[in-house]
């Protein structure tokens, strides 16, 4: 050990003297080892030409700062936001920063808010990684500074770093990160680092260019771009009814198609493997499959909703019980009731589900697996694949690519399409790469859905029009029951079904929220902003109805009820002010609607302005205020609010999944419609300045828009509707 340390010290002195003799500017990244060191493989391997002090930052000899991002980039800006945190503390030049997705390695890349589990969701990327990524950048900076101090034989306090350059002002010496990387790698990794005071930020809080680049030029790599040697494409014929199974199949005609290589049965259908997508699709269309539908789901949407309505007449499991609700209603001067219906929803990602898998075997035994796709729940997928193949998770390598949206669909606790790809590769048994592709019709017909829900609300007002009692019953399927996330169910209450209702912030003295959880074979999954997708709409629309009965201004009513919730009040006040609520609602010919809601730790208020004409109603403008703590990248925040509003407008106006005797009626964007760019209103986003820890922005913009719009339409004279999507004519 002493001899090895001596070698390392000798190497360090050699590097220092070489750089000093070259004015500190021309340290090549291929300095030769001495003969003694070249012969000593241990000593040679201890020297690296890159600085990688942790799992997140690598600085190479080309002066590139490579940031490894442990959260999936699916359009929400994680590459940009997390890289900003590193670059800020590193004092890197933004142009030298590049990003790469992390592999599945929970010991290095766990989501700190989820425990020992790697994954992306719940708008946790920035919230989870804010401190971690800043420390990662600060650690690398400290080692670069230490290297420069050793090189120039000056105190570390005399070294400054700015925009990717390390300086010593007294001598005028400067050097970039790449030149110092090899020498910095010999520094002891500091156990503690000092982070910047927010007053020193140069990147955090500023607009910087995004790092998930190349999407419009075709340079960005998605699953569809992966082409491995001898790769085959697979499409699956899924059951027409949920719960149906393959009874038998005839692949004679499918195998006649040029390019079709194999047809295999898997647990959830029959897969056709071919040399390209269209050959596989043509072959699949020619399959003759007999389905066993003896235990399949055969109910229609209307039947289910009628069952939900009947359940809502009965008390459910209590999620929240404050005060004495029964006594509150008994003493109320006036009772108001309303019910709201929400259909199943598809995720409708621009990139439907896909995955490339290659199994490696020794003889008849699979030894390891490698996958390429937009992995959202790395640990869950890794464990599911390992279980299907009889491997340990470390034998499953996941290469994380960009994903063309998810909105919850890729964060599937059942790892559905990933397991499907593995099952196909296992059944084919040739060890060649298999690319599973779901068409949009596949994902619309056989995917997972935001559950259907029914809400029944009841409020009591005193003689002054003050809220004295509130009862809220929710009926719907559990998203997490029977999954690895079942811990979210406590005392029979699925938190994802009642979030946004059970924690309603309004100061109502007597409040009770109840839940009926239904059972169904229809596969359900979280959908962008999860429970808040329906709870925000029901509570915010009902509150506007209460305001109308009590003859109170909707904003003033909310402000009074939120006296103990300053951050709710902050976004509400800002949105109302920027929309001109107090002036416009009195003088403008247009009508205004408001809603405010907190989800995933972020507070959002929106005001919708609508104009009425003989042709119908037009959304003129949406004013949005958001409080997400420290605004790491304001441009990304604004983009996510705009995107969330657009995503929320689709089910508010157009989107729904309906079942007809168990079959999904919709198939593609012609009948599962989403809002188009030319129908988007003007959107103004305003960010509340904050020093609070940052929270997420990928989801919280979505749940607020539908109730704000519904309230605006009611204010404009449209008949209030209690079912989404709204049928009011919009132009």
C-alpha positions, 0 to 999 in steps of 0.5 A, spaced: 500 500 500 505 504 501 508 503 494 502 504 491 501 511 494 508 513 492 506 511 485 500 515 486 504 521 489 509 521 484 504 521 478 501 527 481 508 531 482 509 529 474 502 532 472 503 538 476 510 539 474 508 538 466 502 543 467 507 548 470 512 548 465 507 549 460 504 555 463 498 551 465 494 551 459 497 545 455 496 539 459 494 533 454 489 528 456 494 523 453 500 524 458 504 517 457 505 513 464 513 512 466 515 505 464 514 503 471 507 505 472 505 502 465 508 495 468 504 496 474 497 495 472 494 497 479 497 504 479 495 505 472 488 503 473 488 508 479 489 514 474 483 517 470 482 522 465 476 524 467 473 527 474 467 523 476 466 524 484 459 521 484 454 518 480 451 524 477 457 528 474 463 527 470 468 532 467 472 529 461 478 531 457 474 535 452 472 539 457 465 537 457 460 536 463 456 530 463 450 530 468 447 523 469 439 524 470 436 519 474 429 521 472 426 520 466 426 526 461 419 525 458 418 532 456 417 535 463 424 538 463 428 534 468 434 534 463 434 542 464 432 543 471 437 538 474 443 540 470 441 547 472 442 545 479 449 541 478 452 547 473 450 552 478 454 549 484 460 547 479 460 554 476 460 551 469 459 554 462 452 552 460 454 550 453 459 545 456 453 541 459 451 535 456 446 530 459 444 523 459 439 518 462 441 514 468 441 506 468 437 502 472 441 502 479 437 503 485 443 503 489 446 510 486 439 513 483 434 512 488 428 517 488 429 520 495 422 521 496 420 514 495 425 510 499 429 505 496 426 505 489 428 508 483 423 512 478 420 518 476 413 521 478 408 525 482 412 531 480 418 529 484 424 530 480 426 537 482 423 536 489 427 530 490 434 532 487 435 539 489 440 538 494 443 532 491 444 535 485 447 541 488 452 537 492 454 533 486 456 540 482 459 543 489 463 536 490 466 537 483 468 544 483 471 543 490 476 538 487 477 542 481 479 548 485 483 543 489 487 541 483 488 548 481 491 550 488 496 544 488 498 546 481 499 553 482 501 552 489 497 557 492 491 557 497 484 554 495 481 561 497 485 564 492 482 560 486 475 562 483 471 559 478 466 562 473 463 560 467 467 553 466 474 557 467 478 556 474 482 562 475 488 565 480 487 572 479 494 574 482 498 571 477 493 571 471 493 564 470 486 560 468 485 553 465 478 550 463 475 544 467 478 539 462 485 541 463 484 540 470 480 533 470 485 528 470 489 532 476 482 533 480 481 526 480 487 525 484 484 529 490 480 526 496 473 527 495 470 532 500 465 529 505 462 536 506 461 542 501 458 549 502 453 551 497 451 557 494 447 562 498 441 564 493 443 571 492 449 568 488 445 564 483 447 565 476 443 560 473 438 558 478 432 562 477 434 564 470 432 562 463 437 557 460 436 553 453 433 546 454 438 540 454 433 535 451 435 537 444 434 534 438 427 532 438 425 536 432 431 535 428 431 527 429 437 527 433 434 525 440 434 518 441 427 514 442 425 507 443 423 507 435 430 509 433 433 503 436 436 498 431 440 493 433 443 487 429 438 482 427 432 486 431 425 484 430 419 488 431 413 485 435 406 487 435 401 483 439 393 481 438 390 483 445 384 481 448 377 485 445 375 484 452 378 486 459 380 479 462 379 475 456 384 470 455 387 466 448 383 459 447 387 458 441 389 461 435 391 460 427 397 463 425 397 460 418 396 466 414 400 470 418 406 466 417 405 467 409 407 474 410 413 476 407 418 478 413 414 475 418 419 470 422 415 467 428 408 467 432 408 466 439 403 466 445 404 470 451 400 471 457 396 477 454 395 475 447 399 473 441 405 476 438 407 477 431 414 478 430 417 480 423 423 484 420 419 491 420 413 494 423 408 494 417 410 486 416 408 485 423 402 489 423 400 485 416 401 479 419 397 480 426 391 483 422 391 476 419 391 472 425 385 468 427 384 468 435 379 464 439 378 468 445 376 465 452 371 470 454 368 466 460 370 471 465 371 477 461 368 484 463 362 486 459 359 492 462 358 498 459 360 505 462 352 507 463 351 501 467 358 502 471 356 509 473 349 507 475 352 503 480 356 508 482 350 513 483 347 508 488 353 507 492 354 514 493 347 514 496 350 510 502 356 512 507 363 510 505 369 509 509 371 516 512 377 519 509 376 526 513 372 527 519 372 534 522 367 537 527 360 534 527 357 534 520 351 531 522 350 537 527 352 542 522 347 540 517 342 540 522 343 547 524 344 549 517 339 554 514 340 552 507 342 545 504 346 545 497 347 539 493 351 537 487 354 531 483 359 530 478 361 525 473 368 523 470 369 518 465 375 513 464 381 517 460 386 515 456 393 517 457 394 519 449 402 520 449 404 522 443 409 516 443 405 510 444 408 504 448 414 501 446 420 497 448 427 493 445 429 487 449 435 483 448 436 476 452 443 473 453 443 466 454 448 460 455 445 454 452 437 454 454 438 458 460 437 466 460 443 469 463 442 476 463 437 481 459 438 488 456 433 493 455 432 500 451 426 504 452 423 510 456 424 507 463 419 511 468 419 506 474 426 503 473 426 499 480 419 496 479 421 494 471 427 491 473 424 487 478 419 485 474 423 483 468 428 479 473 422 475 476 419 473 469 426 470 467 428 467 474 434 472 474 437 477 480 435 484 478 443 486 477 442 481 471 437 486 468 440 492 464 436 498 463 438 503 458 434 509 459 432 513 453 427 519 452 420 518 452 415 522 448 410 523 454 407 519 459 402 522 464 403 516 468 402 511 463 409 509 463 409 509 470 406 502 470 406 498 477 405 492 473 410 493 468 405 491 462 408 493 456 415 492 458 414 485 461 410 483 454 416 485 450 420 480 455 415 475 454 415 475 447 423 475 447 423 469 451 418 465 447 421 466 441 428 464 444 433 466 439 436 471 443 435 476 438 433 483 440 426 484 439 422 491 439 415 491 441 411 496 438 404 498 441 400 502 435 395 508 438 389 503 437 393 498 441 394 503 447 387 506 446 383 499 446 388 495 451 392 500 455 390 503 462 386 508 464 384 514 469 379 511 473 371 513 472 369 517 478 362 519 481 362 525 486 356 527 491 357 533 495 352 537 500 353 543 503 350 547 509 349 554 509 347 559 515 343 565 515 349 569 513 351 565 507 357 562 511 359 555 510 358 551 516 358 543 513 361 540 508 360 532 506 363 529 500 362 522 497 367 519 492 366 513 488 371 509 484 376 504 483 383 504 486 389 505 482 394 502 487 390 496 490 394 489 488 400 493 486 407 494 489 404 501 491 398 498 495 402 502 501 398 508 499 392 505 502 391 506 509 384 503 513 381 502 506 382 509 503 386 509 497 390 516 498 390 517 490 382 517 490 381 522 495 387 527 495 385 534 494 378 532 497 381 529 504 386 535 505 381 541 502 384 547 505 378 551 506 376 553 513 369 549 514 368 547 521 364 541 520 367 537 514 367 529 512 370 526 506 368 519 504 370 513 499 367 507 496 372 503 492 369 499 487 372 493 483 373 492 476 377 488 471 378 495 467 385 496 468 387 503 471 393 507 472 395 514 475 393 520 470 397 526 470 395 529 477 392 523 479 386 524 484 386 531 483 384 530 476 377 529 479 377 532 486 379 539 484 373 539 479 368 537 484 370 541 490 372 548 486 365 547 481 361 546 488 364 552 491 362 557 485 355 554 486 355 556 493 358 563 492 352 564 487 347 561 492 350 566 498 351 572 493 358 572 494 364 574 489 367 567 488 374 570 489 372 573 496 369 567 498 375 563 497 380 568 500 376 568 506 376 561 507 383 560 506 385 565 511 390 560 514 393 558 508 397 564 505 400 560 499 393 558 497 391 566 498 398 568 494 396 564 488 389 566 488 390 573 489 396 574 484 392 570 478 386 575 480 390 581 480 393 579 473 387 577 470 383 584 472 378 580 476 375 586 480 375 591 475 373 586 469 368 582 472 364 588 473 365 592 467 367 587 461 362 583 457 366 577 458 365 572 463 370 570 468 371 563 472 376 562 478 379 555 481 385 554 486 388 547 488 394 544 491 397 538 488 404 535 489 406 540 494 405 546 488 399 551 489 396 553 482 390 558 481 387 560 474 382 565 472 379 563 465 376 569 461 370 567 456 367 571 451 359 569 448 357 570 441 351 567 437 356 561 435 357 559 442 363 561 447 370 562 446 376 561 451 379 568 450 385 567 456 387 563 461 391 567 467 395 562 471 399 563 478 404 558 481 407 557 487 412 552 486 418 554 491 424 556 488 423 557 481 429 553 478 428 554 471 422 559 470 421 558 462 420 550 464 415 552 469 411 556 464 412 551 459 409 546 464 403 550 466 401 551 459 402 544 457 398 542 463 393 547 461 392 544 454 392 537 457 387 539 462 382 542 457 382 536 453 378 532 458 374 538 460 372 539 452 373 533 448 376 526 451 373 520 454 373 513 454 367 509 454 365 502 454 360 498 450 359 491 453 366 491 455 369 494 449 372 500 449 369 504 443 375 509 442 381 507 438 385 514 435 385 521 435 379 521 431 374 519 436 378 520 442 379 527 441 384 532 444 385 539 444 389 542 438 394 547 437 389 552 434 384 551 439 389 553 445 387 560 448 392 565 450 395 563 457 399 568 462 403 564 467 406 568 473 410 565 478 410 567 485 417 569 488 419 564 493 425 561 498 421 555 500 424 548 497 422 547 490 416 542 488 414 539 482 410 543 476 409 537 471 402 535 474 399 541 478 397 545 472 392 540 469 387 539 475 385 547 475 383 548 468 377 544 468 373 547 474 376 554 472 373 554 465 366 551 468 365 556 472 367 561 467 361 558 462 356 558 468 358 566 469 357 567 462 350 564 462 351 557 460 347 552 463 352 549 469 354 542 467 355 536 472 359 531 467 365 531 463 367 533 458 362 539 457 357 539 452 357 547 451 358 549 444 365 552 444 368 556 438 
